[in-house]
Amino acid sequence: MLLIPCPWCGPRDEVEFHYGGQAHVAYPEDPGSLSDAEWARYLFFRDNPKGPFAERWSHTAGCRRWFNMVRDTATNEIHAVYRPGEPRPVVA
Ligand SMILES: [Zn+2]
């Protein structure tokens, strides 16, 4: 069980949150110009690293806000939590 530090509410139990996938995936500037393969890559292809990974989370049972979290996918260690629009912190 994770204890996730919401940037607005503070530490809360993992059950209050929903996972939102990889963070910092930019919407294409001109989606109509993409081929089907390029569109599929945008929609479905995500990084899957072993180690620190920037993810989106929503505090659905709390403030209902979205935020980003850098979590180690191998150990579940939380390296950083930051609000949307803030730069991704540098972690080892
Ligand atoms: Zn919250």
PDB file of the backbone (N, CA, C, O) and the ligand in Angstrom, with CONECT records:
HET     ZN  A 101       1
ATOM      1  N   MET A   1       0.848  -1.191   0.000  1.00  0.00           N
ATOM      2  CA  MET A   1       0.000   0.000   0.000  1.00  0.00           C
ATOM      3  C   MET A   1       0.887   1.246   0.000  1.00  0.00           C
ATOM      4  O   MET A   1       1.825   1.354   0.789  1.00  0.00           O
ATOM      5  N   LEU A   2       0.577   2.173  -0.887  1.00  0.00           N
ATOM      6  CA  LEU A   2       1.348   3.409  -0.973  1.00  0.00           C
ATOM      7  C   LEU A   2       0.717   4.487  -0.108  1.00  0.00           C
ATOM      8  O   LEU A   2      -0.502   4.541   0.054  1.00  0.00           O
ATOM      9  N   LEU A   3       1.559   5.337   0.440  1.00  0.00           N
ATOM     10  CA  LEU A   3       1.126   6.561   1.090  1.00  0.00           C
ATOM     11  C   LEU A   3       1.529   7.692   0.150  1.00  0.00           C
ATOM     12  O   LEU A   3       2.699   8.066   0.071  1.00  0.00           O
ATOM     13  N   ILE A   4       0.544   8.226  -0.559  1.00  0.00           N
ATOM     14  CA  ILE A   4       0.817   9.188  -1.633  1.00  0.00           C
ATOM     15  C   ILE A   4       0.625  10.610  -1.110  1.00  0.00           C
ATOM     16  O   ILE A   4      -0.437  10.941  -0.582  1.00  0.00           O
ATOM     17  N   PRO A   5       1.658  11.456  -1.258  1.00  0.00           N
ATOM     18  CA  PRO A   5       1.552  12.844  -0.791  1.00  0.00           C
ATOM     19  C   PRO A   5       0.906  13.735  -1.850  1.00  0.00           C
ATOM     20  O   PRO A   5       1.588  14.224  -2.751  1.00  0.00           O
ATOM     21  N   CYS A   6      -0.396  13.945  -1.747  1.00  0.00           N
ATOM     22  CA  CYS A   6      -1.077  14.860  -2.665  1.00  0.00           C
ATOM     23  C   CYS A   6      -0.487  16.262  -2.476  1.00  0.00           C
ATOM     24  O   CYS A   6      -0.308  16.698  -1.339  1.00  0.00           O
ATOM     25  N   PRO A   7      -0.181  16.978  -3.570  1.00  0.00           N
ATOM     26  CA  PRO A   7       0.410  18.323  -3.430  1.00  0.00           C
ATOM     27  C   PRO A   7      -0.510  19.313  -2.718  1.00  0.00           C
ATOM     28  O   PRO A   7      -0.031  20.333  -2.225  1.00  0.00           O
ATOM     29  N   TRP A   8      -1.817  19.044  -2.648  1.00  0.00           N
ATOM     30  CA  TRP A   8      -2.746  19.961  -2.002  1.00  0.00           C
ATOM     31  C   TRP A   8      -3.196  19.460  -0.632  1.00  0.00           C
ATOM     32  O   TRP A   8      -3.414  20.263   0.275  1.00  0.00           O
ATOM     33  N   CYS A   9      -3.341  18.130  -0.467  1.00  0.00           N
ATOM     34  CA  CYS A   9      -3.955  17.570   0.746  1.00  0.00           C
ATOM     35  C   CYS A   9      -2.942  16.937   1.706  1.00  0.00           C
ATOM     36  O   CYS A   9      -3.246  16.733   2.881  1.00  0.00           O
ATOM     37  N   GLY A  10      -1.748  16.628   1.212  1.00  0.00           N
ATOM     38  CA  GLY A  10      -0.779  15.942   2.044  1.00  0.00           C
ATOM     39  C   GLY A  10      -0.896  14.428   1.871  1.00  0.00           C
ATOM     40  O   GLY A  10      -1.601  13.961   0.977  1.00  0.00           O
ATOM     41  N   PRO A  11      -0.215  13.664   2.714  1.00  0.00           N
ATOM     42  CA  PRO A  11      -0.177  12.213   2.573  1.00  0.00           C
ATOM     43  C   PRO A  11      -1.562  11.575   2.767  1.00  0.00           C
ATOM     44  O   PRO A  11      -2.268  11.867   3.731  1.00  0.00           O
ATOM     45  N   ARG A  12      -1.921  10.712   1.837  1.00  0.00           N
ATOM     46  CA  ARG A  12      -3.191   9.989   1.907  1.00  0.00           C
ATOM     47  C   ARG A  12      -2.962   8.562   1.413  1.00  0.00           C
ATOM     48  O   ARG A  12      -1.986   8.272   0.722  1.00  0.00           O
ATOM     49  N   ASP A  13      -3.891   7.681   1.790  1.00  0.00           N
ATOM     50  CA  ASP A  13      -3.798   6.278   1.399  1.00  0.00           C
ATOM     51  C   ASP A  13      -3.993   6.118  -0.113  1.00  0.00           C
ATOM     52  O   ASP A  13      -4.748   6.864  -0.736  1.00  0.00           O
ATOM     53  N   GLU A  14      -3.319   5.158  -0.674  1.00  0.00           N
ATOM     54  CA  GLU A  14      -3.361   4.894  -2.112  1.00  0.00           C
ATOM     55  C   GLU A  14      -4.783   4.702  -2.653  1.00  0.00           C
ATOM     56  O   GLU A  14      -5.061   5.045  -3.802  1.00  0.00           O
ATOM     57  N   VAL A  15      -5.688   4.151  -1.821  1.00  0.00           N
ATOM     58  CA  VAL A  15      -7.041   3.856  -2.296  1.00  0.00           C
ATOM     59  C   VAL A  15      -7.815   5.127  -2.663  1.00  0.00           C
ATOM     60  O   VAL A  15      -8.848   5.042  -3.326  1.00  0.00           O
ATOM     61  N   GLU A  16      -7.336   6.296  -2.245  1.00  0.00           N
ATOM     62  CA  GLU A  16      -8.010   7.553  -2.572  1.00  0.00           C
ATOM     63  C   GLU A  16      -7.645   8.067  -3.961  1.00  0.00           C
ATOM     64  O   GLU A  16      -8.195   9.073  -4.409  1.00  0.00           O
ATOM     65  N   PHE A  17      -6.726   7.390  -4.645  1.00  0.00           N
ATOM     66  CA  PHE A  17      -6.177   7.907  -5.900  1.00  0.00           C
ATOM     67  C   PHE A  17      -6.491   6.984  -7.076  1.00  0.00           C
ATOM     68  O   PHE A  17      -6.760   5.794  -6.910  1.00  0.00           O
ATOM     69  N   HIS A  18      -6.446   7.574  -8.260  1.00  0.00           N
ATOM     70  CA  HIS A  18      -6.492   6.804  -9.496  1.00  0.00           C
ATOM     71  C   HIS A  18      -5.264   7.124 -10.334  1.00  0.00           C
ATOM     72  O   HIS A  18      -4.818   8.267 -10.428  1.00  0.00           O
ATOM     73  N   TYR A  19      -4.744   6.082 -10.929  1.00  0.00           N
ATOM     74  CA  TYR A  19      -3.579   6.202 -11.794  1.00  0.00           C
ATOM     75  C   TYR A  19      -4.003   6.748 -13.150  1.00  0.00           C
ATOM     76  O   TYR A  19      -5.034   6.342 -13.686  1.00  0.00           O
ATOM     77  N   GLY A  20      -3.220   7.664 -13.707  1.00  0.00           N
ATOM     78  CA  GLY A  20      -3.591   8.275 -14.983  1.00  0.00           C
ATOM     79  C   GLY A  20      -2.593   8.075 -16.095  1.00  0.00           C
ATOM     80  O   GLY A  20      -2.681   8.747 -17.123  1.00  0.00           O
ATOM     81  N   GLY A  21      -1.646   7.173 -15.925  1.00  0.00           N
ATOM     82  CA  GLY A  21      -0.711   6.884 -17.007  1.00  0.00           C
ATOM     83  C   GLY A  21       0.507   7.790 -17.002  1.00  0.00           C
ATOM     84  O   GLY A  21       0.741   8.556 -16.067  1.00  0.00           O
ATOM     85  N   GLN A  22       1.263   7.677 -18.062  1.00  0.00           N
ATOM     86  CA  GLN A  22       2.524   8.410 -18.182  1.00  0.00           C
ATOM     87  C   GLN A  22       2.278   9.916 -18.225  1.00  0.00           C
ATOM     88  O   GLN A  22       1.356  10.383 -18.894  1.00  0.00           O
ATOM     89  N   ALA A  23       3.096  10.660 -17.517  1.00  0.00           N
ATOM     90  CA  ALA A  23       3.010  12.127 -17.537  1.00  0.00           C
ATOM     91  C   ALA A  23       3.790  12.692 -18.712  1.00  0.00           C
ATOM     92  O   ALA A  23       4.634  12.022 -19.307  1.00  0.00           O
ATOM     93  N   HIS A  24       3.487  13.922 -19.022  1.00  0.00           N
ATOM     94  CA  HIS A  24       4.223  14.691 -20.037  1.00  0.00           C
ATOM     95  C   HIS A  24       4.099  14.094 -21.440  1.00  0.00           C
ATOM     96  O   HIS A  24       5.056  14.140 -22.212  1.00  0.00           O
ATOM     97  N   VAL A  25       2.947  13.540 -21.776  1.00  0.00           N
ATOM     98  CA  VAL A  25       2.686  13.084 -23.145  1.00  0.00           C
ATOM     99  C   VAL A  25       1.916  14.212 -23.830  1.00  0.00           C
ATOM    100  O   VAL A  25       0.734  14.422 -23.555  1.00  0.00           O
ATOM    101  N   ALA A  26       2.578  14.921 -24.704  1.00  0.00           N
ATOM    102  CA  ALA A  26       1.982  16.105 -25.338  1.00  0.00           C
ATOM    103  C   ALA A  26       0.983  15.710 -26.423  1.00  0.00           C
ATOM    104  O   ALA A  26       1.236  14.798 -27.210  1.00  0.00           O
ATOM    105  N   TYR A  27      -0.152  16.406 -26.456  1.00  0.00           N
ATOM    106  CA  TYR A  27      -1.128  16.198 -27.528  1.00  0.00           C
ATOM    107  C   TYR A  27      -0.510  16.701 -28.833  1.00  0.00           C
ATOM    108  O   TYR A  27       0.130  17.752 -28.837  1.00  0.00           O
ATOM    109  N   PRO A  28      -0.685  15.980 -29.932  1.00  0.00           N
ATOM    110  CA  PRO A  28      -0.074  16.421 -31.195  1.00  0.00           C
ATOM    111  C   PRO A  28      -0.577  17.806 -31.615  1.00  0.00           C
ATOM    112  O   PRO A  28      -1.754  18.126 -31.449  1.00  0.00           O
ATOM    113  N   GLU A  29       0.327  18.615 -32.159  1.00  0.00           N
ATOM    114  CA  GLU A  29      -0.046  19.969 -32.576  1.00  0.00           C
ATOM    115  C   GLU A  29      -1.072  19.949 -33.700  1.00  0.00           C
ATOM    116  O   GLU A  29      -1.993  20.766 -33.714  1.00  0.00           O
ATOM    117  N   ASP A  30      -0.921  19.029 -34.635  1.00  0.00           N
ATOM    118  CA  ASP A  30      -1.848  18.922 -35.759  1.00  0.00           C
ATOM    119  C   ASP A  30      -2.259  17.452 -35.920  1.00  0.00           C
ATOM    120  O   ASP A  30      -1.726  16.748 -36.777  1.00  0.00           O
ATOM    121  N   PRO A  31      -3.202  16.996 -35.100  1.00  0.00           N
ATOM    122  CA  PRO A  31      -3.530  15.558 -35.134  1.00  0.00           C
ATOM    123  C   PRO A  31      -4.068  15.090 -36.472  1.00  0.00           C
ATOM    124  O   PRO A  31      -3.925  13.918 -36.821  1.00  0.00           O
ATOM    125  N   GLY A  32      -4.695  16.004 -37.240  1.00  0.00           N
ATOM    126  CA  GLY A  32      -5.234  15.608 -38.543  1.00  0.00           C
ATOM    127  C   GLY A  32      -4.168  15.251 -39.553  1.00  0.00           C
ATOM    128  O   GLY A  32      -4.456  14.571 -40.538  1.00  0.00           O
ATOM    129  N   SER A  33      -2.950  15.691 -39.332  1.00  0.00           N
ATOM    130  CA  SER A  33      -1.880  15.407 -40.290  1.00  0.00           C
ATOM    131  C   SER A  33      -1.166  14.099 -39.996  1.00  0.00           C
ATOM    132  O   SER A  33      -0.299  13.680 -40.763  1.00  0.00           O
ATOM    133  N   LEU A  34      -1.521  13.447 -38.890  1.00  0.00           N
ATOM    134  CA  LEU A  34      -0.821  12.208 -38.519  1.00  0.00           C
ATOM    135  C   LEU A  34      -1.350  11.026 -39.311  1.00  0.00           C
ATOM    136  O   LEU A  34      -2.533  10.962 -39.648  1.00  0.00           O
ATOM    137  N   SER A  35      -0.464  10.099 -39.598  1.00  0.00           N
ATOM    138  CA  SER A  35      -0.888   8.830 -40.193  1.00  0.00           C
ATOM    139  C   SER A  35      -1.556   7.986 -39.111  1.00  0.00           C
ATOM    140  O   SER A  35      -1.458   8.292 -37.923  1.00  0.00           O
ATOM    141  N   ASP A  36      -2.227   6.933 -39.527  1.00  0.00           N
ATOM    142  CA  ASP A  36      -2.854   6.041 -38.552  1.00  0.00           C
ATOM    143  C   ASP A  36      -1.817   5.462 -37.591  1.00  0.00           C
ATOM    144  O   ASP A  36      -2.077   5.323 -36.396  1.00  0.00           O
ATOM    145  N   ALA A  37      -0.648   5.128 -38.120  1.00  0.00           N
ATOM    146  CA  ALA A  37       0.398   4.559 -37.266  1.00  0.00           C
ATOM    147  C   ALA A  37       0.904   5.591 -36.256  1.00  0.00           C
ATOM    148  O   ALA A  37       1.149   5.262 -35.096  1.00  0.00           O
ATOM    149  N   GLU A  38       1.060   6.859 -36.709  1.00  0.00           N
ATOM    150  CA  GLU A  38       1.519   7.907 -35.798  1.00  0.00           C
ATOM    151  C   GLU A  38       0.469   8.199 -34.726  1.00  0.00           C
ATOM    152  O   GLU A  38       0.806   8.431 -33.565  1.00  0.00           O
ATOM    153  N   TRP A  39      -0.812   8.187 -35.125  1.00  0.00           N
ATOM    154  CA  TRP A  39      -1.896   8.420 -34.162  1.00  0.00           C
ATOM    155  C   TRP A  39      -1.956   7.283 -33.148  1.00  0.00           C
ATOM    156  O   TRP A  39      -2.122   7.516 -31.951  1.00  0.00           O
ATOM    157  N   ALA A  40      -1.819   6.057 -33.634  1.00  0.00           N
ATOM    158  CA  ALA A  40      -1.826   4.896 -32.738  1.00  0.00           C
ATOM    159  C   ALA A  40      -0.649   4.966 -31.767  1.00  0.00           C
ATOM    160  O   ALA A  40      -0.775   4.603 -30.597  1.00  0.00           O
ATOM    161  N   ARG A  41       0.489   5.433 -32.263  1.00  0.00           N
ATOM    162  CA  ARG A  41       1.661   5.556 -31.383  1.00  0.00           C
ATOM    163  C   ARG A  41       1.372   6.574 -30.278  1.00  0.00           C
ATOM    164  O   ARG A  41       1.718   6.347 -29.119  1.00  0.00           O
ATOM    165  N   TYR A  42       0.739   7.696 -30.635  1.00  0.00           N
ATOM    166  CA  TYR A  42       0.390   8.698 -29.630  1.00  0.00           C
ATOM    167  C   TYR A  42      -0.605   8.120 -28.612  1.00  0.00           C
ATOM    168  O   TYR A  42      -0.447   8.330 -27.409  1.00  0.00           O
ATOM    169  N   LEU A  43      -1.610   7.408 -29.079  1.00  0.00           N
ATOM    170  CA  LEU A  43      -2.664   6.914 -28.189  1.00  0.00           C
ATOM    171  C   LEU A  43      -2.219   5.772 -27.276  1.00  0.00           C
ATOM    172  O   LEU A  43      -2.569   5.738 -26.096  1.00  0.00           O
ATOM    173  N   PHE A  44      -1.450   4.845 -27.828  1.00  0.00           N
ATOM    174  CA  PHE A  44      -1.259   3.580 -27.126  1.00  0.00           C
ATOM    175  C   PHE A  44       0.164   3.290 -26.658  1.00  0.00           C
ATOM    176  O   PHE A  44       0.344   2.462 -25.765  1.00  0.00           O
ATOM    177  N   PHE A  45       1.168   3.929 -27.218  1.00  0.00           N
ATOM    178  CA  PHE A  45       2.535   3.560 -26.892  1.00  0.00           C
ATOM    179  C   PHE A  45       3.058   4.434 -25.760  1.00  0.00           C
ATOM    180  O   PHE A  45       3.077   5.660 -25.863  1.00  0.00           O
ATOM    181  N   ARG A  46       3.480   3.792 -24.687  1.00  0.00           N
ATOM    182  CA  ARG A  46       4.019   4.509 -23.538  1.00  0.00           C
ATOM    183  C   ARG A  46       5.325   3.855 -23.115  1.00  0.00           C
ATOM    184  O   ARG A  46       5.577   2.679 -23.378  1.00  0.00           O
ATOM    185  N   ASP A  47       6.148   4.663 -22.449  1.00  0.00           N
ATOM    186  CA  ASP A  47       7.378   4.120 -21.896  1.00  0.00           C
ATOM    187  C   ASP A  47       7.027   3.134 -20.785  1.00  0.00           C
ATOM    188  O   ASP A  47       5.966   3.231 -20.168  1.00  0.00           O
ATOM    189  N   ASN A  48       7.910   2.206 -20.543  1.00  0.00           N
ATOM    190  CA  ASN A  48       7.683   1.214 -19.486  1.00  0.00           C
ATOM    191  C   ASN A  48       9.002   0.913 -18.790  1.00  0.00           C
ATOM    192  O   ASN A  48       9.486  -0.218 -18.823  1.00  0.00           O
ATOM    193  N   PRO A  49       9.590   1.949 -18.147  1.00  0.00           N
ATOM    194  CA  PRO A  49      10.929   1.759 -17.583  1.00  0.00           C
ATOM    195  C   PRO A  49      10.897   0.993 -16.260  1.00  0.00           C
ATOM    196  O   PRO A  49       9.887   0.966 -15.557  1.00  0.00           O
ATOM    197  N   LYS A  50      12.015   0.385 -15.951  1.00  0.00           N
ATOM    198  CA  LYS A  50      12.231  -0.155 -14.611  1.00  0.00           C
ATOM    199  C   LYS A  50      13.049   0.887 -13.866  1.00  0.00           C
ATOM    200  O   LYS A  50      14.244   1.049 -14.113  1.00  0.00           O
ATOM    201  N   GLY A  51      12.393   1.590 -12.957  1.00  0.00           N
ATOM    202  CA  GLY A  51      13.065   2.673 -12.250  1.00  0.00           C
ATOM    203  C   GLY A  51      12.172   3.889 -12.194  1.00  0.00           C
ATOM    204  O   GLY A  51      10.957   3.757 -12.340  1.00  0.00           O
ATOM    205  N   PRO A  52      12.737   5.086 -11.985  1.00  0.00           N
ATOM    206  CA  PRO A  52      11.931   6.298 -11.862  1.00  0.00           C
ATOM    207  C   PRO A  52      11.101   6.561 -13.122  1.00  0.00           C
ATOM    208  O   PRO A  52      11.599   6.472 -14.245  1.00  0.00           O
ATOM    209  N   PHE A  53       9.829   6.886 -12.904  1.00  0.00           N
ATOM    210  CA  PHE A  53       8.899   7.078 -14.021  1.00  0.00           C
ATOM    211  C   PHE A  53       7.915   8.181 -13.629  1.00  0.00           C
ATOM    212  O   PHE A  53       7.315   8.118 -12.556  1.00  0.00           O
ATOM    213  N   ALA A  54       7.743   9.182 -14.481  1.00  0.00           N
ATOM    214  CA  ALA A  54       6.808  10.279 -14.213  1.00  0.00           C
ATOM    215  C   ALA A  54       5.399   9.848 -14.627  1.00  0.00           C
ATOM    216  O   ALA A  54       5.156   9.482 -15.777  1.00  0.00           O
ATOM    217  N   GLU A  55       4.485   9.900 -13.666  1.00  0.00           N
ATOM    218  CA  GLU A  55       3.107   9.426 -13.886  1.00  0.00           C
ATOM    219  C   GLU A  55       2.112  10.498 -13.496  1.00  0.00           C
ATOM    220  O   GLU A  55       2.417  11.388 -12.702  1.00  0.00           O
ATOM    221  N   ARG A  56       0.910  10.404 -14.064  1.00  0.00           N
ATOM    222  CA  ARG A  56      -0.193  11.274 -13.671  1.00  0.00           C
ATOM    223  C   ARG A  56      -1.058  10.520 -12.662  1.00  0.00           C
ATOM    224  O   ARG A  56      -1.301   9.323 -12.814  1.00  0.00           O
ATOM    225  N   TRP A  57      -1.516  11.225 -11.638  1.00  0.00           N
ATOM    226  CA  TRP A  57      -2.406  10.651 -10.644  1.00  0.00           C
ATOM    227  C   TRP A  57      -3.517  11.651 -10.349  1.00  0.00           C
ATOM    228  O   TRP A  57      -3.323  12.861 -10.466  1.00  0.00           O
ATOM    229  N   SER A  58      -4.670  11.140  -9.972  1.00  0.00           N
ATOM    230  CA  SER A  58      -5.786  11.991  -9.580  1.00  0.00           C
ATOM    231  C   SER A  58      -6.214  11.623  -8.165  1.00  0.00           C
ATOM    232  O   SER A  58      -6.361  10.446  -7.836  1.00  0.00           O
ATOM    233  N   HIS A  59      -6.411  12.639  -7.335  1.00  0.00           N
ATOM    234  CA  HIS A  59      -6.869  12.397  -5.966  1.00  0.00           C
ATOM    235  C   HIS A  59      -8.395  12.347  -5.982  1.00  0.00           C
ATOM    236  O   HIS A  59      -9.064  13.274  -5.526  1.00  0.00           O
ATOM    237  N   THR A  60      -8.928  11.262  -6.509  1.00  0.00           N
ATOM    238  CA  THR A  60     -10.356  11.155  -6.800  1.00  0.00           C
ATOM    239  C   THR A  60     -11.228  11.148  -5.551  1.00  0.00           C
ATOM    240  O   THR A  60     -12.366  11.615  -5.608  1.00  0.00           O
ATOM    241  N   ALA A  61     -10.741  10.640  -4.437  1.00  0.00           N
ATOM    242  CA  ALA A  61     -11.547  10.599  -3.212  1.00  0.00           C
ATOM    243  C   ALA A  61     -11.197  11.757  -2.283  1.00  0.00           C
ATOM    244  O   ALA A  61     -11.576  11.764  -1.111  1.00  0.00           O
ATOM    245  N   GLY A  62     -10.472  12.731  -2.818  1.00  0.00           N
ATOM    246  CA  GLY A  62     -10.082  13.884  -2.004  1.00  0.00           C
ATOM    247  C   GLY A  62     -10.398  15.160  -2.754  1.00  0.00           C
ATOM    248  O   GLY A  62     -11.564  15.484  -2.982  1.00  0.00           O
ATOM    249  N   CYS A  63      -9.354  15.890  -3.140  1.00  0.00           N
ATOM    250  CA  CYS A  63      -9.540  17.192  -3.796  1.00  0.00           C
ATOM    251  C   CYS A  63      -9.899  17.053  -5.272  1.00  0.00           C
ATOM    252  O   CYS A  63     -10.261  18.042  -5.909  1.00  0.00           O
ATOM    253  N   ARG A  64      -9.806  15.846  -5.827  1.00  0.00           N
ATOM    254  CA  ARG A  64     -10.147  15.556  -7.219  1.00  0.00           C
ATOM    255  C   ARG A  64      -9.228  16.253  -8.216  1.00  0.00           C
ATOM    256  O   ARG A  64      -9.598  16.424  -9.377  1.00  0.00           O
ATOM    257  N   ARG A  65      -8.059  16.652  -7.790  1.00  0.00           N
ATOM    258  CA  ARG A  65      -7.123  17.319  -8.683  1.00  0.00           C
ATOM    259  C   ARG A  65      -6.101  16.320  -9.238  1.00  0.00           C
ATOM    260  O   ARG A  65      -5.785  15.300  -8.626  1.00  0.00           O
ATOM    261  N   TRP A  66      -5.605  16.667 -10.424  1.00  0.00           N
ATOM    262  CA  TRP A  66      -4.553  15.885 -11.055  1.00  0.00           C
ATOM    263  C   TRP A  66      -3.194  16.437 -10.648  1.00  0.00           C
ATOM    264  O   TRP A  66      -3.038  17.634 -10.406  1.00  0.00           O
ATOM    265  N   PHE A  67      -2.221  15.543 -10.577  1.00  0.00           N
ATOM    266  CA  PHE A  67      -0.846  15.953 -10.307  1.00  0.00           C
ATOM    267  C   PHE A  67       0.095  14.909 -10.898  1.00  0.00           C
ATOM    268  O   PHE A  67      -0.342  13.870 -11.392  1.00  0.00           O
ATOM    269  N   ASN A  68       1.372  15.197 -10.841  1.00  0.00           N
ATOM    270  CA  ASN A  68       2.387  14.286 -11.361  1.00  0.00           C
ATOM    271  C   ASN A  68       3.222  13.731 -10.214  1.00  0.00           C
ATOM    272  O   ASN A  68       3.440  14.385  -9.195  1.00  0.00           O
ATOM    273  N   MET A  69       3.672  12.519 -10.418  1.00  0.00           N
ATOM    274  CA  MET A  69       4.493  11.874  -9.399  1.00  0.00           C
ATOM    275  C   MET A  69       5.583  11.066 -10.085  1.00  0.00           C
ATOM    276  O   MET A  69       5.322  10.350 -11.052  1.00  0.00           O
ATOM    277  N   VAL A  70       6.800  11.184  -9.584  1.00  0.00           N
ATOM    278  CA  VAL A  70       7.886  10.331 -10.062  1.00  0.00           C
ATOM    279  C   VAL A  70       8.013   9.183  -9.080  1.00  0.00           C
ATOM    280  O   VAL A  70       8.393   9.369  -7.923  1.00  0.00           O
ATOM    281  N   ARG A  71       7.687   7.981  -9.567  1.00  0.00           N
ATOM    282  CA  ARG A  71       7.681   6.779  -8.734  1.00  0.00           C
ATOM    283  C   ARG A  71       8.618   5.750  -9.350  1.00  0.00           C
ATOM    284  O   ARG A  71       8.654   5.585 -10.569  1.00  0.00           O
ATOM    285  N   ASP A  72       9.362   5.071  -8.517  1.00  0.00           N
ATOM    286  CA  ASP A  72      10.213   3.987  -8.998  1.00  0.00           C
ATOM    287  C   ASP A  72       9.329   2.763  -9.241  1.00  0.00           C
ATOM    288  O   ASP A  72       8.706   2.250  -8.312  1.00  0.00           O
ATOM    289  N   THR A  73       9.278   2.307 -10.467  1.00  0.00           N
ATOM    290  CA  THR A  73       8.374   1.204 -10.812  1.00  0.00           C
ATOM    291  C   THR A  73       8.843  -0.132 -10.234  1.00  0.00           C
ATOM    292  O   THR A  73       8.060  -1.079 -10.163  1.00  0.00           O
ATOM    293  N   ALA A  74      10.096  -0.217  -9.827  1.00  0.00           N
ATOM    294  CA  ALA A  74      10.604  -1.468  -9.257  1.00  0.00           C
ATOM    295  C   ALA A  74      10.397  -1.531  -7.750  1.00  0.00           C
ATOM    296  O   ALA A  74      10.140  -2.604  -7.204  1.00  0.00           O
ATOM    297  N   THR A  75      10.507  -0.382  -7.069  1.00  0.00           N
ATOM    298  CA  THR A  75      10.453  -0.383  -5.607  1.00  0.00           C
ATOM    299  C   THR A  75       9.235   0.336  -5.037  1.00  0.00           C
ATOM    300  O   THR A  75       8.961   0.234  -3.842  1.00  0.00           O
ATOM    301  N   ASN A  76       8.505   1.058  -5.877  1.00  0.00           N
ATOM    302  CA  ASN A  76       7.368   1.902  -5.471  1.00  0.00           C
ATOM    303  C   ASN A  76       7.796   3.115  -4.650  1.00  0.00           C
ATOM    304  O   ASN A  76       6.944   3.818  -4.106  1.00  0.00           O
ATOM    305  N   GLU A  77       9.099   3.375  -4.551  1.00  0.00           N
ATOM    306  CA  GLU A  77       9.555   4.570  -3.848  1.00  0.00           C
ATOM    307  C   GLU A  77       9.099   5.823  -4.595  1.00  0.00           C
ATOM    308  O   GLU A  77       9.261   5.923  -5.811  1.00  0.00           O
ATOM    309  N   ILE A  78       8.532   6.770  -3.860  1.00  0.00           N
ATOM    310  CA  ILE A  78       8.067   8.018  -4.459  1.00  0.00           C
ATOM    311  C   ILE A  78       9.195   9.038  -4.349  1.00  0.00           C
ATOM    312  O   ILE A  78       9.591   9.415  -3.246  1.00  0.00           O
ATOM    313  N   HIS A  79       9.712   9.484  -5.496  1.00  0.00           N
ATOM    314  CA  HIS A  79      10.840  10.414  -5.522  1.00  0.00           C
ATOM    315  C   HIS A  79      10.382  11.864  -5.482  1.00  0.00           C
ATOM    316  O   HIS A  79      11.050  12.710  -4.886  1.00  0.00           O
ATOM    317  N   ALA A  80       9.241  12.161  -6.118  1.00  0.00           N
ATOM    318  CA  ALA A  80       8.795  13.553  -6.182  1.00  0.00           C
ATOM    319  C   ALA A  80       7.311  13.595  -6.529  1.00  0.00           C
ATOM    320  O   ALA A  80       6.787  12.711  -7.206  1.00  0.00           O
ATOM    321  N   VAL A  81       6.654  14.638  -6.050  1.00  0.00           N
ATOM    322  CA  VAL A  81       5.264  14.925  -6.405  1.00  0.00           C
ATOM    323  C   VAL A  81       5.214  16.399  -6.780  1.00  0.00           C
ATOM    324  O   VAL A  81       5.769  17.238  -6.069  1.00  0.00           O
ATOM    325  N   TYR A  82       4.559  16.723  -7.885  1.00  0.00           N
ATOM    326  CA  TYR A  82       4.513  18.115  -8.319  1.00  0.00           C
ATOM    327  C   TYR A  82       3.218  18.391  -9.078  1.00  0.00           C
ATOM    328  O   TYR A  82       2.599  17.497  -9.655  1.00  0.00           O
ATOM    329  N   ARG A  83       2.840  19.663  -9.052  1.00  0.00           N
ATOM    330  CA  ARG A  83       1.574  20.071  -9.653  1.00  0.00           C
ATOM    331  C   ARG A  83       1.703  20.207 -11.170  1.00  0.00           C
ATOM    332  O   ARG A  83       2.802  20.431 -11.678  1.00  0.00           O
ATOM    333  N   PRO A  84       0.597  20.074 -11.894  1.00  0.00           N
ATOM    334  CA  PRO A  84       0.642  20.275 -13.353  1.00  0.00           C
ATOM    335  C   PRO A  84       1.193  21.656 -13.679  1.00  0.00           C
ATOM    336  O   PRO A  84       0.866  22.632 -13.004  1.00  0.00           O
ATOM    337  N   GLY A  85       2.002  21.740 -14.683  1.00  0.00           N
ATOM    338  CA  GLY A  85       2.612  23.000 -15.089  1.00  0.00           C
ATOM    339  C   GLY A  85       3.960  23.239 -14.456  1.00  0.00           C
ATOM    340  O   GLY A  85       4.737  24.066 -14.933  1.00  0.00           O
ATOM    341  N   GLU A  86       4.247  22.519 -13.377  1.00  0.00           N
ATOM    342  CA  GLU A  86       5.560  22.628 -12.763  1.00  0.00           C
ATOM    343  C   GLU A  86       6.527  21.690 -13.497  1.00  0.00           C
ATOM    344  O   GLU A  86       6.118  20.635 -13.983  1.00  0.00           O
ATOM    345  N   PRO A  87       7.801  22.072 -13.577  1.00  0.00           N
ATOM    346  CA  PRO A  87       8.752  21.204 -14.276  1.00  0.00           C
ATOM    347  C   PRO A  87       8.994  19.905 -13.516  1.00  0.00           C
ATOM    348  O   PRO A  87       8.887  19.844 -12.291  1.00  0.00           O
ATOM    349  N   ARG A  88       9.323  18.872 -14.283  1.00  0.00           N
ATOM    350  CA  ARG A  88       9.633  17.589 -13.657  1.00  0.00           C
ATOM    351  C   ARG A  88      10.927  17.713 -12.860  1.00  0.00           C
ATOM    352  O   ARG A  88      11.955  18.101 -13.414  1.00  0.00           O
ATOM    353  N   PRO A  89      10.892  17.390 -11.573  1.00  0.00           N
ATOM    354  CA  PRO A  89      12.124  17.451 -10.772  1.00  0.00           C
ATOM    355  C   PRO A  89      13.149  16.437 -11.272  1.00  0.00           C
ATOM    356  O   PRO A  89      12.793  15.373 -11.779  1.00  0.00           O
ATOM    357  N   VAL A  90      14.393  16.776 -11.124  1.00  0.00           N
ATOM    358  CA  VAL A  90      15.472  15.875 -11.500  1.00  0.00           C
ATOM    359  C   VAL A  90      15.682  14.894 -10.357  1.00  0.00           C
ATOM    360  O   VAL A  90      15.940  15.301  -9.224  1.00  0.00           O
ATOM    361  N   VAL A  91      15.573  13.611 -10.649  1.00  0.00           N
ATOM    362  CA  VAL A  91      15.801  12.573  -9.638  1.00  0.00           C
ATOM    363  C   VAL A  91      16.886  11.649 -10.148  1.00  0.00           C
ATOM    364  O   VAL A  91      17.122  11.546 -11.352  1.00  0.00           O
ATOM    365  N   ALA A  92      17.533  10.988  -9.228  1.00  0.00           N
ATOM    366  CA  ALA A  92      18.642  10.104  -9.604  1.00  0.00           C
ATOM    367  C   ALA A  92      18.156   8.895 -10.355  1.00  0.00           C
ATOM    368  O   ALA A  92      18.958   8.047 -10.746  1.00  0.00           O
TER     369      ALA A  92
HETATM  370 ZN    ZN A 101      -5.716  16.054  -2.854  1.00  0.00          ZN2+
END
